Amino acid sequence: MSEEEKIKVIIHELMHIPKKFSGGLVPHNNRGTCINHANVSKIYEEYKLRKAGGKNENEG
């Protein structure tokens, strides 16, 4: 498995952790928020940008 795929797997698994750390797990399809390839890839691209020292698209 490539380094990129390893990081994407970690991102995917972290997305299952609820924001309030309530002890449960977030399912793949949760009230309009999906844990899928597209969302994992989006977060991975943001990770790469931040790691390279770039700005977040939400920052001015």
PDB file with SEQRES, HELIX, SHEET and CRYST1 records, atoms N, CA, C and O in Angstrom:
SEQRES   1 A   60  MET SER GLU GLU GLU LYS ILE LYS VAL ILE ILE HIS GLU          
SEQRES   2 A   60  LEU MET HIS ILE PRO LYS LYS PHE SER GLY GLY LEU VAL          
SEQRES   3 A   60  PRO HIS ASN ASN ARG GLY THR CYS ILE ASN HIS ALA ASN          
SEQRES   4 A   60  VAL SER LYS ILE TYR GLU GLU TYR LYS LEU ARG LYS ALA          
SEQRES   5 A   60  GLY GLY LYS ASN GLU ASN GLU GLY                              
HELIX    1 AA1 GLU A    3  LEU A   14  1                                  12    
HELIX    2 AA2 HIS A   37  LYS A   51  1                                  15    
SHEET    1 AA1 2 ASN A  29  ASN A  30  0                                        
SHEET    2 AA1 2 THR A  33  CYS A  34 -1                                        
CRYST1    1.000    1.000    1.000  90.00  90.00  90.00 P 1           1          
ATOM      1  N   MET A   1       0.856  -1.174   0.000  1.00  0.00           N  
ATOM      2  CA  MET A   1       0.000   0.000   0.000  1.00  0.00           C  
ATOM      3  C   MET A   1       0.903   1.238   0.000  1.00  0.00           C  
ATOM      4  O   MET A   1       1.865   1.312   0.765  1.00  0.00           O  
ATOM      5  N   SER A   2       0.591   2.191  -0.847  1.00  0.00           N  
ATOM      6  CA  SER A   2       1.398   3.408  -0.946  1.00  0.00           C  
ATOM      7  C   SER A   2       1.201   4.281   0.297  1.00  0.00           C  
ATOM      8  O   SER A   2       0.237   4.116   1.043  1.00  0.00           O  
ATOM      9  N   GLU A   3       2.129   5.202   0.498  1.00  0.00           N  
ATOM     10  CA  GLU A   3       2.036   6.120   1.633  1.00  0.00           C  
ATOM     11  C   GLU A   3       0.750   6.949   1.554  1.00  0.00           C  
ATOM     12  O   GLU A   3       0.103   7.200   2.571  1.00  0.00           O  
ATOM     13  N   GLU A   4       0.388   7.368   0.348  1.00  0.00           N  
ATOM     14  CA  GLU A   4      -0.846   8.142   0.151  1.00  0.00           C  
ATOM     15  C   GLU A   4      -2.068   7.339   0.580  1.00  0.00           C  
ATOM     16  O   GLU A   4      -2.943   7.861   1.270  1.00  0.00           O  
ATOM     17  N   GLU A   5      -2.132   6.086   0.180  1.00  0.00           N  
ATOM     18  CA  GLU A   5      -3.273   5.241   0.546  1.00  0.00           C  
ATOM     19  C   GLU A   5      -3.323   4.991   2.051  1.00  0.00           C  
ATOM     20  O   GLU A   5      -4.407   4.936   2.633  1.00  0.00           O  
ATOM     21  N   LYS A   6      -2.172   4.842   2.680  1.00  0.00           N  
ATOM     22  CA  LYS A   6      -2.138   4.652   4.132  1.00  0.00           C  
ATOM     23  C   LYS A   6      -2.732   5.866   4.846  1.00  0.00           C  
ATOM     24  O   LYS A   6      -3.513   5.723   5.787  1.00  0.00           O  
ATOM     25  N   ILE A   7      -2.358   7.052   4.394  1.00  0.00           N  
ATOM     26  CA  ILE A   7      -2.874   8.279   5.008  1.00  0.00           C  
ATOM     27  C   ILE A   7      -4.373   8.390   4.783  1.00  0.00           C  
ATOM     28  O   ILE A   7      -5.108   8.796   5.684  1.00  0.00           O  
ATOM     29  N   LYS A   8      -4.835   8.034   3.585  1.00  0.00           N  
ATOM     30  CA  LYS A   8      -6.273   8.089   3.296  1.00  0.00           C  
ATOM     31  C   LYS A   8      -7.053   7.110   4.171  1.00  0.00           C  
ATOM     32  O   LYS A   8      -8.170   7.414   4.588  1.00  0.00           O  
ATOM     33  N   VAL A   9      -6.482   5.947   4.454  1.00  0.00           N  
ATOM     34  CA  VAL A   9      -7.149   4.982   5.340  1.00  0.00           C  
ATOM     35  C   VAL A   9      -7.263   5.566   6.745  1.00  0.00           C  
ATOM     36  O   VAL A   9      -8.305   5.443   7.389  1.00  0.00           O  
ATOM     37  N   ILE A  10      -6.197   6.199   7.217  1.00  0.00           N  
ATOM     38  CA  ILE A  10      -6.234   6.817   8.545  1.00  0.00           C  
ATOM     39  C   ILE A  10      -7.286   7.922   8.590  1.00  0.00           C  
ATOM     40  O   ILE A  10      -8.046   8.020   9.553  1.00  0.00           O  
ATOM     41  N   ILE A  11      -7.330   8.754   7.550  1.00  0.00           N  
ATOM     42  CA  ILE A  11      -8.348   9.815   7.478  1.00  0.00           C  
ATOM     43  C   ILE A  11      -9.741   9.206   7.525  1.00  0.00           C  
ATOM     44  O   ILE A  11     -10.605   9.679   8.264  1.00  0.00           O  
ATOM     45  N   HIS A  12      -9.958   8.161   6.740  1.00  0.00           N  
ATOM     46  CA  HIS A  12     -11.261   7.491   6.698  1.00  0.00           C  
ATOM     47  C   HIS A  12     -11.663   7.010   8.091  1.00  0.00           C  
ATOM     48  O   HIS A  12     -12.790   7.235   8.533  1.00  0.00           O  
ATOM     49  N   GLU A  13     -10.744   6.353   8.770  1.00  0.00           N  
ATOM     50  CA  GLU A  13     -11.061   5.815  10.094  1.00  0.00           C  
ATOM     51  C   GLU A  13     -11.285   6.937  11.110  1.00  0.00           C  
ATOM     52  O   GLU A  13     -12.158   6.822  11.970  1.00  0.00           O  
ATOM     53  N   LEU A  14     -10.511   8.013  11.024  1.00  0.00           N  
ATOM     54  CA  LEU A  14     -10.707   9.141  11.942  1.00  0.00           C  
ATOM     55  C   LEU A  14     -12.062   9.805  11.739  1.00  0.00           C  
ATOM     56  O   LEU A  14     -12.639  10.345  12.682  1.00  0.00           O  
ATOM     57  N   MET A  15     -12.571   9.766  10.512  1.00  0.00           N  
ATOM     58  CA  MET A  15     -13.883  10.357  10.230  1.00  0.00           C  
ATOM     59  C   MET A  15     -15.013   9.601  10.932  1.00  0.00           C  
ATOM     60  O   MET A  15     -16.116  10.131  11.065  1.00  0.00           O  
ATOM     61  N   HIS A  16     -14.755   8.382  11.378  1.00  0.00           N  
ATOM     62  CA  HIS A  16     -15.763   7.604  12.103  1.00  0.00           C  
ATOM     63  C   HIS A  16     -15.874   8.025  13.572  1.00  0.00           C  
ATOM     64  O   HIS A  16     -16.823   7.636  14.253  1.00  0.00           O  
ATOM     65  N   ILE A  17     -14.916   8.814  14.065  1.00  0.00           N  
ATOM     66  CA  ILE A  17     -14.940   9.251  15.460  1.00  0.00           C  
ATOM     67  C   ILE A  17     -15.857  10.471  15.572  1.00  0.00           C  
ATOM     68  O   ILE A  17     -15.651  11.461  14.869  1.00  0.00           O  
ATOM     69  N   PRO A  18     -16.869  10.414  16.449  1.00  0.00           N  
ATOM     70  CA  PRO A  18     -17.781  11.552  16.591  1.00  0.00           C  
ATOM     71  C   PRO A  18     -17.067  12.780  17.156  1.00  0.00           C  
ATOM     72  O   PRO A  18     -16.095  12.656  17.902  1.00  0.00           O  
ATOM     73  N   LYS A  19     -17.556  13.958  16.795  1.00  0.00           N  
ATOM     74  CA  LYS A  19     -16.932  15.212  17.224  1.00  0.00           C  
ATOM     75  C   LYS A  19     -16.896  15.359  18.741  1.00  0.00           C  
ATOM     76  O   LYS A  19     -15.980  15.975  19.286  1.00  0.00           O  
ATOM     77  N   LYS A  20     -17.885  14.796  19.420  1.00  0.00           N  
ATOM     78  CA  LYS A  20     -17.951  14.926  20.881  1.00  0.00           C  
ATOM     79  C   LYS A  20     -17.293  13.749  21.600  1.00  0.00           C  
ATOM     80  O   LYS A  20     -17.366  13.662  22.826  1.00  0.00           O  
ATOM     81  N   PHE A  21     -16.658  12.851  20.867  1.00  0.00           N  
ATOM     82  CA  PHE A  21     -15.994  11.685  21.452  1.00  0.00           C  
ATOM     83  C   PHE A  21     -16.923  10.941  22.408  1.00  0.00           C  
ATOM     84  O   PHE A  21     -16.533  10.580  23.519  1.00  0.00           O  
ATOM     85  N   SER A  22     -18.152  10.719  21.958  1.00  0.00           N  
ATOM     86  CA  SER A  22     -19.188  10.135  22.810  1.00  0.00           C  
ATOM     87  C   SER A  22     -19.033   8.632  23.026  1.00  0.00           C  
ATOM     88  O   SER A  22     -19.765   8.049  23.826  1.00  0.00           O  
ATOM     89  N   GLY A  23     -18.113   8.009  22.340  1.00  0.00           N  
ATOM     90  CA  GLY A  23     -17.909   6.577  22.508  1.00  0.00           C  
ATOM     91  C   GLY A  23     -18.517   5.751  21.399  1.00  0.00           C  
ATOM     92  O   GLY A  23     -18.174   4.579  21.244  1.00  0.00           O  
ATOM     93  N   GLY A  24     -19.410   6.335  20.627  1.00  0.00           N  
ATOM     94  CA  GLY A  24     -20.001   5.636  19.489  1.00  0.00           C  
ATOM     95  C   GLY A  24     -19.143   5.814  18.252  1.00  0.00           C  
ATOM     96  O   GLY A  24     -18.031   6.338  18.316  1.00  0.00           O  
ATOM     97  N   LEU A  25     -19.674   5.370  17.133  1.00  0.00           N  
ATOM     98  CA  LEU A  25     -18.999   5.543  15.848  1.00  0.00           C  
ATOM     99  C   LEU A  25     -19.951   6.193  14.860  1.00  0.00           C  
ATOM    100  O   LEU A  25     -21.158   5.956  14.903  1.00  0.00           O  
ATOM    101  N   VAL A  26     -19.412   7.007  13.976  1.00  0.00           N  
ATOM    102  CA  VAL A  26     -20.202   7.653  12.935  1.00  0.00           C  
ATOM    103  C   VAL A  26     -20.307   6.678  11.763  1.00  0.00           C  
ATOM    104  O   VAL A  26     -19.283   6.194  11.281  1.00  0.00           O  
ATOM    105  N   PRO A  27     -21.530   6.377  11.289  1.00  0.00           N  
ATOM    106  CA  PRO A  27     -21.680   5.471  10.140  1.00  0.00           C  
ATOM    107  C   PRO A  27     -21.264   6.155   8.837  1.00  0.00           C  
ATOM    108  O   PRO A  27     -21.065   7.370   8.802  1.00  0.00           O  
ATOM    109  N   HIS A  28     -21.136   5.370   7.774  1.00  0.00           N  
ATOM    110  CA  HIS A  28     -20.726   5.913   6.480  1.00  0.00           C  
ATOM    111  C   HIS A  28     -21.702   6.961   5.956  1.00  0.00           C  
ATOM    112  O   HIS A  28     -21.277   7.922   5.315  1.00  0.00           O  
ATOM    113  N   ASN A  29     -22.980   6.803   6.209  1.00  0.00           N  
ATOM    114  CA  ASN A  29     -23.974   7.776   5.763  1.00  0.00           C  
ATOM    115  C   ASN A  29     -24.712   8.274   7.001  1.00  0.00           C  
ATOM    116  O   ASN A  29     -25.557   7.572   7.557  1.00  0.00           O  
ATOM    117  N   ASN A  30     -24.384   9.491   7.424  1.00  0.00           N  
ATOM    118  CA  ASN A  30     -24.912  10.012   8.679  1.00  0.00           C  
ATOM    119  C   ASN A  30     -25.551  11.376   8.473  1.00  0.00           C  
ATOM    120  O   ASN A  30     -24.850  12.387   8.427  1.00  0.00           O  
ATOM    121  N   ARG A  31     -26.859  11.417   8.349  1.00  0.00           N  
ATOM    122  CA  ARG A  31     -27.620  12.676   8.268  1.00  0.00           C  
ATOM    123  C   ARG A  31     -27.038  13.650   7.249  1.00  0.00           C  
ATOM    124  O   ARG A  31     -26.820  14.822   7.557  1.00  0.00           O  
ATOM    125  N   GLY A  32     -26.793  13.175   6.066  1.00  0.00           N  
ATOM    126  CA  GLY A  32     -26.308  14.040   4.997  1.00  0.00           C  
ATOM    127  C   GLY A  32     -24.800  14.125   4.885  1.00  0.00           C  
ATOM    128  O   GLY A  32     -24.286  14.566   3.857  1.00  0.00           O  
ATOM    129  N   THR A  33     -24.082  13.716   5.909  1.00  0.00           N  
ATOM    130  CA  THR A  33     -22.623  13.697   5.857  1.00  0.00           C  
ATOM    131  C   THR A  33     -22.178  12.280   5.550  1.00  0.00           C  
ATOM    132  O   THR A  33     -22.503  11.345   6.281  1.00  0.00           O  
ATOM    133  N   CYS A  34     -21.437  12.125   4.472  1.00  0.00           N  
ATOM    134  CA  CYS A  34     -21.009  10.793   4.053  1.00  0.00           C  
ATOM    135  C   CYS A  34     -19.507  10.626   4.230  1.00  0.00           C  
ATOM    136  O   CYS A  34     -18.723  11.537   3.964  1.00  0.00           O  
ATOM    137  N   ILE A  35     -19.134   9.452   4.680  1.00  0.00           N  
ATOM    138  CA  ILE A  35     -17.728   9.076   4.688  1.00  0.00           C  
ATOM    139  C   ILE A  35     -17.537   8.247   3.429  1.00  0.00           C  
ATOM    140  O   ILE A  35     -17.868   7.062   3.391  1.00  0.00           O  
ATOM    141  N   ASN A  36     -16.996   8.891   2.397  1.00  0.00           N  
ATOM    142  CA  ASN A  36     -16.802   8.206   1.122  1.00  0.00           C  
ATOM    143  C   ASN A  36     -15.484   8.655   0.499  1.00  0.00           C  
ATOM    144  O   ASN A  36     -14.776   9.497   1.053  1.00  0.00           O  
ATOM    145  N   HIS A  37     -15.166   8.084  -0.654  1.00  0.00           N  
ATOM    146  CA  HIS A  37     -13.895   8.358  -1.323  1.00  0.00           C  
ATOM    147  C   HIS A  37     -13.733   9.847  -1.624  1.00  0.00           C  
ATOM    148  O   HIS A  37     -12.651  10.405  -1.443  1.00  0.00           O  
ATOM    149  N   ALA A  38     -14.796  10.482  -2.079  1.00  0.00           N  
ATOM    150  CA  ALA A  38     -14.714  11.901  -2.442  1.00  0.00           C  
ATOM    151  C   ALA A  38     -14.375  12.768  -1.229  1.00  0.00           C  
ATOM    152  O   ALA A  38     -13.517  13.647  -1.317  1.00  0.00           O  
ATOM    153  N   ASN A  39     -15.035  12.528  -0.111  1.00  0.00           N  
ATOM    154  CA  ASN A  39     -14.777  13.329   1.087  1.00  0.00           C  
ATOM    155  C   ASN A  39     -13.406  13.037   1.687  1.00  0.00           C  
ATOM    156  O   ASN A  39     -12.731  13.944   2.172  1.00  0.00           O  
ATOM    157  N   VAL A  40     -12.997  11.775   1.652  1.00  0.00           N  
ATOM    158  CA  VAL A  40     -11.658  11.422   2.134  1.00  0.00           C  
ATOM    159  C   VAL A  40     -10.605  12.103   1.269  1.00  0.00           C  
ATOM    160  O   VAL A  40      -9.627  12.641   1.788  1.00  0.00           O  
ATOM    161  N   SER A  41     -10.802  12.081  -0.046  1.00  0.00           N  
ATOM    162  CA  SER A  41      -9.848  12.714  -0.962  1.00  0.00           C  
ATOM    163  C   SER A  41      -9.782  14.220  -0.739  1.00  0.00           C  
ATOM    164  O   SER A  41      -8.705  14.813  -0.814  1.00  0.00           O  
ATOM    165  N   LYS A  42     -10.918  14.837  -0.469  1.00  0.00           N  
ATOM    166  CA  LYS A  42     -10.962  16.278  -0.207  1.00  0.00           C  
ATOM    167  C   LYS A  42     -10.145  16.616   1.043  1.00  0.00           C  
ATOM    168  O   LYS A  42      -9.364  17.567   1.041  1.00  0.00           O  
ATOM    169  N   ILE A  43     -10.327  15.848   2.089  1.00  0.00           N  
ATOM    170  CA  ILE A  43      -9.579  16.083   3.323  1.00  0.00           C  
ATOM    171  C   ILE A  43      -8.098  15.786   3.114  1.00  0.00           C  
ATOM    172  O   ILE A  43      -7.242  16.476   3.666  1.00  0.00           O  
ATOM    173  N   TYR A  44      -7.793  14.760   2.316  1.00  0.00           N  
ATOM    174  CA  TYR A  44      -6.397  14.438   2.027  1.00  0.00           C  
ATOM    175  C   TYR A  44      -5.716  15.588   1.287  1.00  0.00           C  
ATOM    176  O   TYR A  44      -4.570  15.925   1.587  1.00  0.00           O  
ATOM    177  N   GLU A  45      -6.407  16.185   0.333  1.00  0.00           N  
ATOM    178  CA  GLU A  45      -5.841  17.318  -0.407  1.00  0.00           C  
ATOM    179  C   GLU A  45      -5.581  18.495   0.538  1.00  0.00           C  
ATOM    180  O   GLU A  45      -4.565  19.179   0.413  1.00  0.00           O  
ATOM    181  N   GLU A  46      -6.498  18.731   1.481  1.00  0.00           N  
ATOM    182  CA  GLU A  46      -6.298  19.790   2.470  1.00  0.00           C  
ATOM    183  C   GLU A  46      -5.103  19.461   3.360  1.00  0.00           C  
ATOM    184  O   GLU A  46      -4.315  20.345   3.697  1.00  0.00           O  
ATOM    185  N   TYR A  47      -4.968  18.199   3.737  1.00  0.00           N  
ATOM    186  CA  TYR A  47      -3.825  17.747   4.538  1.00  0.00           C  
ATOM    187  C   TYR A  47      -2.514  18.027   3.805  1.00  0.00           C  
ATOM    188  O   TYR A  47      -1.569  18.557   4.391  1.00  0.00           O  
ATOM    189  N   LYS A  48      -2.462  17.668   2.522  1.00  0.00           N  
ATOM    190  CA  LYS A  48      -1.242  17.892   1.739  1.00  0.00           C  
ATOM    191  C   LYS A  48      -0.912  19.380   1.658  1.00  0.00           C  
ATOM    192  O   LYS A  48       0.249  19.770   1.776  1.00  0.00           O  
ATOM    193  N   LEU A  49      -1.929  20.200   1.457  1.00  0.00           N  
ATOM    194  CA  LEU A  49      -1.733  21.639   1.361  1.00  0.00           C  
ATOM    195  C   LEU A  49      -1.178  22.204   2.669  1.00  0.00           C  
ATOM    196  O   LEU A  49      -0.234  22.995   2.662  1.00  0.00           O  
ATOM    197  N   ARG A  50      -1.766  21.796   3.776  1.00  0.00           N  
ATOM    198  CA  ARG A  50      -1.306  22.288   5.080  1.00  0.00           C  
ATOM    199  C   ARG A  50       0.095  21.776   5.401  1.00  0.00           C  
ATOM    200  O   ARG A  50       0.914  22.506   5.958  1.00  0.00           O  
ATOM    201  N   LYS A  51       0.366  20.530   5.052  1.00  0.00           N  
ATOM    202  CA  LYS A  51       1.684  19.958   5.305  1.00  0.00           C  
ATOM    203  C   LYS A  51       2.753  20.709   4.518  1.00  0.00           C  
ATOM    204  O   LYS A  51       3.878  20.874   4.990  1.00  0.00           O  
ATOM    205  N   ALA A  52       2.400  21.163   3.323  1.00  0.00           N  
ATOM    206  CA  ALA A  52       3.335  21.903   2.479  1.00  0.00           C  
ATOM    207  C   ALA A  52       3.472  23.356   2.927  1.00  0.00           C  
ATOM    208  O   ALA A  52       4.303  24.091   2.394  1.00  0.00           O  
ATOM    209  N   GLY A  53       2.668  23.772   3.897  1.00  0.00           N  
ATOM    210  CA  GLY A  53       2.759  25.132   4.414  1.00  0.00           C  
ATOM    211  C   GLY A  53       1.811  26.104   3.752  1.00  0.00           C  
ATOM    212  O   GLY A  53       1.913  27.313   3.959  1.00  0.00           O  
ATOM    213  N   GLY A  54       0.875  25.582   2.945  1.00  0.00           N  
ATOM    214  CA  GLY A  54      -0.095  26.445   2.279  1.00  0.00           C  
ATOM    215  C   GLY A  54      -1.224  26.828   3.195  1.00  0.00           C  
ATOM    216  O   GLY A  54      -1.324  26.334   4.318  1.00  0.00           O  
ATOM    217  N   LYS A  55      -2.076  27.708   2.716  1.00  0.00           N  
ATOM    218  CA  LYS A  55      -3.237  28.150   3.484  1.00  0.00           C  
ATOM    219  C   LYS A  55      -4.434  27.276   3.183  1.00  0.00           C  
ATOM    220  O   LYS A  55      -4.544  26.695   2.104  1.00  0.00           O  
ATOM    221  N   ASN A  56      -5.316  27.191   4.140  1.00  0.00           N  
ATOM    222  CA  ASN A  56      -6.595  26.522   3.972  1.00  0.00           C  
ATOM    223  C   ASN A  56      -7.452  27.374   3.049  1.00  0.00           C  
ATOM    224  O   ASN A  56      -7.356  28.601   3.082  1.00  0.00           O  
ATOM    225  N   GLU A  57      -8.289  26.750   2.225  1.00  0.00           N  
ATOM    226  CA  GLU A  57      -9.144  27.506   1.304  1.00  0.00           C  
ATOM    227  C   GLU A  57     -10.128  28.408   2.043  1.00  0.00           C  
ATOM    228  O   GLU A  57     -10.628  29.371   1.463  1.00  0.00           O  
ATOM    229  N   ASN A  58     -10.419  28.113   3.323  1.00  0.00           N  
ATOM    230  CA  ASN A  58     -11.344  28.927   4.109  1.00  0.00           C  
ATOM    231  C   ASN A  58     -10.657  30.128   4.752  1.00  0.00           C  
ATOM    232  O   ASN A  58     -11.328  31.020   5.271  1.00  0.00           O  
ATOM    233  N   GLU A  59      -9.336  30.157   4.721  1.00  0.00           N  
ATOM    234  CA  GLU A  59      -8.599  31.268   5.305  1.00  0.00           C  
ATOM    235  C   GLU A  59      -8.428  32.370   4.273  1.00  0.00           C  
ATOM    236  O   GLU A  59      -8.336  32.093   3.077  1.00  0.00           O  
ATOM    237  N   GLY A  60      -8.386  33.602   4.719  1.00  0.00           N  
ATOM    238  CA  GLY A  60      -8.318  34.738   3.831  1.00  0.00           C  
ATOM    239  C   GLY A  60      -6.939  35.105   3.469  1.00  0.00           C  
ATOM    240  O   GLY A  60      -6.731  36.056   2.716  1.00  0.00           O  
TER     241      GLY A  60                                                      
END                                                                             
